[in-house]
């Protein structure tokens, strides 16, 4: 594999890497090679048709596009139209179903009576005060300060324990933000200005983004197997794990991962919603995904549906990292890795794994657009590189497969 004919090597074909590749090719007119160790483009947003049900499934869990950024929304509309889908999530706890995130309907159902918004606020505030939540010392304290004891015990405690395989009283309060409580009957999961599902699926977005004569790529290729073929005048945009890039010299950053158990059922509708959470600690999985509900506008074949049961655990080095644990030790380790990046001026670190941050899709796209503006363009301005003949580039580039 020849890499020296490219101006930029992008490691990772998820949203961050794909946006960088598209911008470099379309705006700078430079050649890009995209590498990904997986056999497909799209990163964790990858979608595909299930062979047994014909339903488009998200291999790495349900992905709903939402954003408040008009810049991101306009950018993505270059590659897809969106449906009017609005995500709604439900939680099963002690044999009953509750709306999530917590809203006035959830509060009324949990306490078994109708309440006004003011009555609900008073009840939750009284429970928070009774817990003494002013002295927040752990995740449990912080959660009760937000939602009160009743809702915490019913909907949060068991789910969190399964997510982290740790008693919430032993988890840092920094792990979660303030849990939202809506004192209205608004049951939308996201409150962002823009929301929807890509009409043709996520994989179509990536195919269109990377369909450019100056973009080529290789799938099923580990960057570290070819890193010695890159020269210092080439820009590398690296979206893999930052600790692996430096050979775990400062230690292994902590991550959570998830496993999915796929099932195909001979019914038209298994659970009636795209995502249902299971809050009880004795239920081993955290949630069940049924992907047909993400596209109600499609004429799905009747009689079969695909679901994924999701299980959470700590990630090993060979596992796919999903959620950074981000302990104080992790943050200190990350600072050490950040200091080491100064020794690699031709490498830009980004994306979820490269920055050790959990990024929603819109955040990854926004970060990539900003990185292109603040780091990629200045790199070439400083290098003073001259454009090669466009026809010569096309001779060495091959289309990127899906």
N, C-alpha and C positions, 0 to 999 in steps of 0.2 A: 504494500500500500504506500503510495507516494503522497506525502503531505506538504512537501516544500513548495508546491506550486500555488498554495493558497495564502491569501492575506490573513485570514482569520480561521482558527480552529475552534469550533464550539463543542464543548463536551456536555452532552445532555440535550435531548430533543423534547423536553417539556416546554411549558409556556415561556419561561425565562429565556432558555436557549433559542427557541424558535423565533421569538420576537427579535432577539439580537441578530440572528442570522438574516431574517427578513429585512431588517433595517439596514444592515451592512450592505446587503446586495442591492436593495432598491434605492437607497438614498446616497450611498457612497460609491456604488458601482464596483465594489470589490468582491473578490472570490471568497467563498466560505465553504468549509468542510464541516459537516455536523457528524459527530460520533455519538453513538449510544450503545451501551452494553446490552440493552434489551433488544429483542427482535422486532420492535415496533417503535414508531414515533409517538409522541403525545404524552410521555411521562405518566404520571398518575392520573391524568385526565383521559387516558386512552379508553375508547369505547369500541365495541364490536358486536356483531350479531351473534346471539347464542344459536348454535347449530341445531339444538333440539326444540326450541320454542319460537325462534325467529325474532325474539325480542332483543332490542339493542341494550346491552348490559355495560356497566362501568366496571371494568375488571378490578379496579382498586377502590371500590366504594362509590357511593352516590356523589356526584358532583353537580351542584346547582350554581349557575352563574348569576352573580349579583354584584352590584357596585353602586357607589354614589359618584364615581368619577365620570364626568362626561367625556373626558379625554380617552379613557380606557374603553368606554362604551362605543364611542365613535370609531376608535381604532379597530375594535373587533368586528364592527359592522362591515369593514372592508372584506371580511372573509366569511361572514355568515349572516343570515337573518335569525331572529329569535322568536320563539313562540311566546304566548302570554302566560306561560306556566307560573304559578305562585306556590311556593313550597309550604306544606303544612305537615307537621310532625306530631305524633302521638306517643304517649308512654303508657305501657301496661305496668301497673303496680297493684299487688294484692288482688288480682283478678278483675280490676277495673281499668278503664281507659281514660287518660287525661290528656288535655291539649298542652303542647309545648311550643315555644317557651311559656313559662308561667304567665297566665293572663287571668282576667277576672273570672272566666269560666272555670279555669283550673282551681282557683281559690275557692269558689263556690262549691265545686264538686268535692274538693278535699275536706271542707268543713261541713258538708252536707246541708247547706242552706244558702238561700239567695242573699247576696250582699250588694250594697252600693259600693262605688269606688272608695268613698271615705270610710265606710265600715271595714272594708278589706284592709285599708292602710292601717287603721287602728289595731286590728287583730294581729297583723304581722309585726308592727312596731312593738306591741306589748310582748310578743314572744321573743323578739330580739333583745329587748331590754331585760326580760327575765333571765335570759342566758348570760347576761353580762358581756355582750359582744363588743363593748367599748374597748376591752383589752384583747384585740385579735392576735392569737398566737399560732393558729394553724388553719388549714383549709376549712375544717368544720366550723370554727368560729366565724370565719369570713362569710361562709355560706349562710349560716343562721342569721348573721347580721343583715343579710340581703333579703332572705325569704322566710325567716322564722323557723321554729323547730318543727312544726307539723309538716310543712312542705319539704323541708330538708330531709326528715326521716322517711317520708313517703317516696320522694322522687329523686333525691340527690345522693343520699348516703350510699345506698347499695350500688347504684350505677357507678359512682366515683370509685368505690372500692374495687369493682371489677375492672374499671378502666386502668387503674394504677396498681392493682394487686397489693394494695397497702391500705391500712386503716386511715381514713381521712384525717384523724387526729394526729397522725404522724406525717402528714403531707404539709409542705410549706404553703402558706396563704398566697404566696406569689404565683402559684401554679394557675390560679383562676383569676379572672377579673371579677368585677362586681356582677353577680347574677341578675339579669334583668327581670323585673316584674312589671307587667303591663296592667294597669288598673282600668282596662277597657276589655271588650270582648274581641279585640283584634287578635286573631289566631295565626297570622302569617309568621312563618319562622324568621324571615328576614324583613327588615324595615327599610331597606335601601331604596333609592330612587329608581334604579333599574334592576330588572330581574327577568329571567327567562331561560329556556333551554334552546341550544342551537338547533335550528330546524332540521338540519341534515346530520346531526350528531357531532361529537367533539372531533372524531378522527378526520372529518371533512375539513374542519378549520385548519388542522395541521398540514393536511395535504395541500391546501391552497396557500398557506403561508410559505411553505417550503418549495412550492412549484415555481422556481425561478432559474433561469439558465446559469446564474452565477452561484447557485447553491447545489452542492453535491453532498453525499454522505455515505456512511457505512454503519449498518446496524449489526448488533451482536459483536461489537468490538469494544474491548476494555481499553480506555485511554492509557492506562499504565503499561499496556503491552506495546504501545506505539509512541510513547512520550519522547523517546530518544530520537525520533525522526523530526522533531520540531526544533526550529532554530530561534534564537532570541529576537529576531526581527519580525517574527510572526506573533500576532496577538492571539492569546488563548483565553477564551471565556469558559471558565470551569464552573459547572453547577453540580459536581459530585460532592461527597463528604469532604469537608475541609481537613478533618483530622487524617483521613486516608491520604490526601495529597501530600502531607508532610510525614507520611510513614508512621503516624501515631506517636510522633516524637514526644509530645506533651501529654499523651494519654488518649483514651477512647471516650469521646463525648457520648453522653447517655441519651438514648432514644426509646420511645415506645413503638411497637409495631402492631399490626393486626393480621389475623388470619381469616380467610373467608371460606365457608363451606357452601358449595353450590348445590342447589337442589332444583330439579325440574318437576313440576306438579301438573297432573292432568286435570286442571281446573282453569277456568277463564280468569279467576281473580283469587289470589291466595289470602290477602290480608286487607285489601281495600284502601291502601295508602302506599306511597313510595317508601317511607321509612317509619318503622315503629320501634321505639326504644323499650327495653325491658329493665326496669329499675330494681327488681328484687335480686338480692345478692345470690340467692340459691339458683337462679337461672344462669347458666354458664356464659351465654352470649350477651352482648350489650345491645345489639339491635339487629333487625331483619330488613333487608332491602328488597323491594319488588319493583323492578325497573320499568315495567309496562306503564306504571302510573305517571312516569315522567313525561310521556308523550300520549296524552289521551286523544290527541287529534289524529293519531295514526290508526289505521285499520289493522289491528293485530289479529293474527289467526286465533280463532276461538278455540278454547279447550286446553291450552297449555300456557304455563307461565314459569319464569325462572326467578328464584330468590337466592340471596346470599345471606347466610348467618355470619355475623361478625364477632370475632373473639379478640380480646386485647391481651397483650403480654409485653414483657421487656424484650428489646431487640438485641440479638447477638450480631457479631460482625458480618455474618452471612445473610442476615435478614434485611428486608426492605425497611428503612427508617421512615416513620410517619410523623411522630410528634416529639419534639425536643423536650427532654425532662427539665433541663435548665436549672439545675441546682446551683448553689453558690460555687461548688467545685467545678461544675461545667462552665460557668461564666468565667472563672479564673483561667481555666484551660483554654477557652475560646480567646481570651485576651492574649494569651501566649501565642496562639496560632496567628492572630491578627498581626502581632509584631513580626512574625516570620514572613508574612507576605511581602514585606519591604524588600526581601532578597529576590523576589520574582516580579520585576517591574513590567514584564510582558504578559502577566496573568491577571485577569480580573475574576474575582470570586463572587458568585451570586446564586440566586435561587434558594430554595428551601434548605438544601443540604450544604451548599457553599457558604451560606450566611448563618446556618444553625438557627433558623427562625421558622416557625410555622407560618406559611403564606397561603392565603386563599388565592384562587386563580387570578382575581382582579388585582390583588396586591403583587403577585409575581409579574403580571403584565406591566403594571405601573412602574415597578422597580426596574424592569428591563428597559422601558422607554427612557427613564431617568438615567440609567447607567449608560445607555447609548449616547445620550446627550452630554453627560458629564465626564465620561471616561473613555468610551470607544472613539468618538470623534477627536478628542484631544490627543489620543495616542497616535493617530495617523498624522495629525498636524505636527506633532513633535518629531515624528520619524521622518517627515518630509518624503514619504514614499510616492513614487510616480505610478500612475495607472498603467497597467499593461494593456495591450490591444485586446478588445473584447472578444474578437473572433478566436484569438489564441487561447483565451480562458475556456471557451466553450469546448474546445478540443479535449481538454483534460478533465472536464466535468461529466459526471454521469448522474442521471436522475436519482433522487432519493426515494427508495421504496416505502410503501406504507407499513 
